[in-house]
């Protein structure tokens, strides 16, 4: 084979995506559950699995609790709650979610559309 003319670097720096993921929409999915227990969350970009799809990384500021979080697509999480959200009850995803480029989001809070 050909020999390199200069030493090869053993690390590289990727550039391009420097935006952290955000929530672009949150909707109570009455088609999936007529009682209002399902909330669909769409992110601004694909997110790494293993954070937003874990129920314990979500909380509310009211009485409802997240029982299940499931990734339906790389930018779409569906939450199953133990009770419907009250009017203006907020959902929060704790800080720490990353996108494929490694950009880490702060805590993200949203009031889902009923």
C-alpha positions in Angstrom: 0.0 0.0 0.0 0.9 3.6 -0.1 2.7 5.2 2.8 1.5 8.5 4.1 3.7 11.5 3.4 3.0 13.0 6.8 2.1 11.6 10.2 -1.6 10.7 10.6 -3.6 12.4 13.3 -5.4 10.0 15.7 -8.2 12.4 16.5 -10.4 14.7 14.5 -12.6 17.7 15.3 -16.1 17.6 13.8 -17.8 20.9 13.1 -21.1 22.1 11.7 -23.9 21.5 14.1 -23.5 23.7 17.2 -27.3 24.1 18.0 -28.7 22.4 21.0 -31.9 20.5 20.6 -35.1 22.2 21.7 -38.8 21.2 21.9 -40.7 22.5 18.9 -44.1 21.1 19.8 -45.8 19.2 22.5 -49.4 17.9 21.9 -51.8 15.9 23.9 -52.6 13.0 21.5 -56.3 12.4 22.0 -56.3 10.0 19.0 -53.9 7.7 20.9 -55.7 8.1 24.2 -59.1 9.8 24.5 -58.4 10.5 28.2 -55.5 12.8 27.5 -52.8 10.5 28.9 -50.5 10.6 25.8 -48.3 13.5 24.9 -46.3 13.7 21.7 -43.0 15.7 21.9 -41.2 16.8 18.7 -37.6 18.1 18.9 -35.9 20.6 16.6 -33.5 17.8 15.5 -32.7 14.2 16.0 -31.6 13.4 19.6 -29.4 10.6 20.9 -31.4 7.6 22.4 -31.2 6.8 26.1 -32.2 10.2 27.6 -35.5 11.7 26.4 -36.9 8.1 26.0 -36.4 7.4 29.7 -39.5 8.3 31.9 -37.4 9.3 34.9 -35.9 12.2 32.9 -39.3 13.9 32.7 -41.3 15.7 35.4 -44.4 17.9 35.6 -45.1 20.9 37.8 -48.5 19.4 38.9 -50.0 16.1 39.9 -49.4 14.1 36.7 -46.4 11.8 36.4 -44.7 10.3 33.4 -45.0 6.5 33.4 -43.5 5.7 30.0 -41.4 7.5 27.5 -41.0 5.9 24.0 -39.0 7.1 21.0 -41.2 6.9 17.9 -38.5 8.5 15.7 -35.1 10.1 16.4 -36.9 13.5 16.9 -40.2 12.3 18.3 -40.9 11.0 21.9 -44.3 9.9 23.1 -45.1 10.1 26.8 -47.7 8.1 28.7 -48.9 9.9 31.9 -50.7 8.4 34.9 -53.3 11.2 34.8 -54.2 14.0 32.3 -52.3 17.2 32.6 -54.2 20.1 34.3 -54.7 23.3 32.5 -51.3 25.1 32.0 -49.4 22.1 33.7 -45.9 22.1 32.4 -43.7 19.1 31.3 -40.0 19.4 31.9 -37.2 17.3 30.4 -34.1 17.5 32.7 -30.9 18.9 31.3 -28.5 16.4 29.6 -30.1 15.3 26.4 -27.7 15.5 23.4 -28.0 15.5 19.7 -25.7 13.3 17.5 -23.1 16.1 17.3 -22.8 16.1 21.1 -24.6 19.4 21.8 -26.2 19.1 25.2 -29.6 20.7 26.0 -30.5 22.6 29.1 -33.7 21.6 30.9 -36.6 22.0 28.5 -40.1 23.0 29.7 -43.2 23.0 27.6 -47.0 23.4 28.1 -48.5 20.8 25.8 -51.4 21.9 23.5 -54.6 20.2 24.4 
